[in-house]
Amino acid sequence: MTTLVATLGLTPAALSHGIGSESQKPLAVVVIGGSLVLAVLTRLLLPPMLVVAHRWREARLARRAAEGKGKAARDDDDDDDDAAGSAEDADVRSVKRPHDHREDT
């Protein structure tokens, strides 16, 4: 709506041939052209760009989820080989974190 009003308002300045039109005409033509190009590109390019961005984001999230599941499966396989665990693993498990409300055992 704003683009339409600006275009219609500047049309007389863009079409004028009177006194002072040498300075007003180029500005009016540029403003009209820019607002029309912006309006058209917004309506033609923005929706497909949003679809592409959404598909890219969904694919990226799916890849991350698949990598996370694959990593968890590999970690489980590693635990089977070393059932007792190393001393380093025991130290890491015994560290009490601020958000951990368990009692030390």
C-alpha positions in Angstrom: 0.0 0.0 0.0 2.8 2.4 0.9 4.6 1.6 -2.4 1.4 2.3 -4.4 0.9 5.6 -2.6 4.5 6.7 -3.2 4.4 5.6 -6.8 1.1 7.5 -7.5 2.3 10.5 -5.6 5.5 10.8 -7.5 4.0 10.1 -10.9 3.2 13.7 -11.7 6.8 14.7 -10.8 8.2 12.0 -13.0 6.0 13.0 -16.0 6.3 16.8 -15.6 8.0 19.0 -18.2 7.6 22.4 -16.4 9.9 24.7 -14.6 12.1 22.8 -12.1 11.4 19.4 -13.5 15.1 19.0 -14.4 15.9 18.4 -10.7 12.6 16.6 -9.6 12.1 14.3 -12.5 15.3 12.1 -12.0 14.6 11.7 -8.3 10.9 10.8 -8.9 11.9 8.2 -11.5 14.5 6.6 -9.2 12.1 6.5 -6.2 9.3 5.0 -8.4 11.6 2.5 -10.0 13.1 1.5 -6.7 9.9 1.0 -4.9 8.3 -1.0 -7.7 11.4 -3.2 -8.0 11.4 -3.7 -4.2 7.7 -4.6 -4.2 8.0 -7.1 -7.0 11.2 -8.8 -5.7 9.7 -9.0 -2.2 6.7 -10.8 -3.6 8.5 -13.0 -6.1 11.8 -13.9 -4.4 11.1 -13.9 -0.7 8.7 -16.9 -0.6 11.0 -19.3 -2.5 14.0 -18.1 -0.5 12.1 -18.9 2.7 11.2 -22.3 1.4 14.8 -23.1 0.5 16.0 -21.8 3.9 13.5 -23.9 5.7 14.4 -27.1 3.8 18.1 -26.4 4.4 17.5 -26.0 8.1 15.3 -29.1 8.4 18.0 -31.2 6.5 20.7 -29.8 8.8 18.7 -30.7 11.9 18.1 -34.2 10.6 21.8 -34.6 9.9 22.7 -33.5 13.4 20.1 -35.8 14.9 21.5 -38.7 12.8 25.1 -37.9 13.8 24.0 -37.7 17.5 22.4 -41.1 17.3 25.4 -42.6 15.5 27.7 -41.2 18.1 25.6 -42.6 21.0 25.6 -46.0 19.4 29.4 -45.9 19.0 29.8 -44.9 22.6 27.6 -47.8 23.7 29.8 -50.2 21.7 32.9 -48.8 23.4 31.4 -49.4 26.8 30.8 -53.1 26.0 34.5 -53.7 25.4 35.6 -52.2 28.7 32.9 -53.2 31.2 34.8 -52.2 34.3 35.8 -48.8 33.0 39.1 -47.0 33.5 40.2 -44.9 36.4 39.6 -41.7 34.4 36.0 -42.8 33.7 35.5 -43.3 37.5 37.0 -39.9 38.3 34.7 -38.2 35.7 31.6 -40.0 37.1 32.4 -39.1 40.7 32.7 -35.3 40.1 29.7 -33.6 41.6 28.3 -30.8 39.5 26.4 -27.8 40.9 23.2 -29.0 39.3 23.7 -32.5 40.5 21.6 -33.1 43.7 22.6 -36.7 44.2 24.4 -37.6 47.4 28.0 -38.8 47.1 28.3 -42.6 47.4 
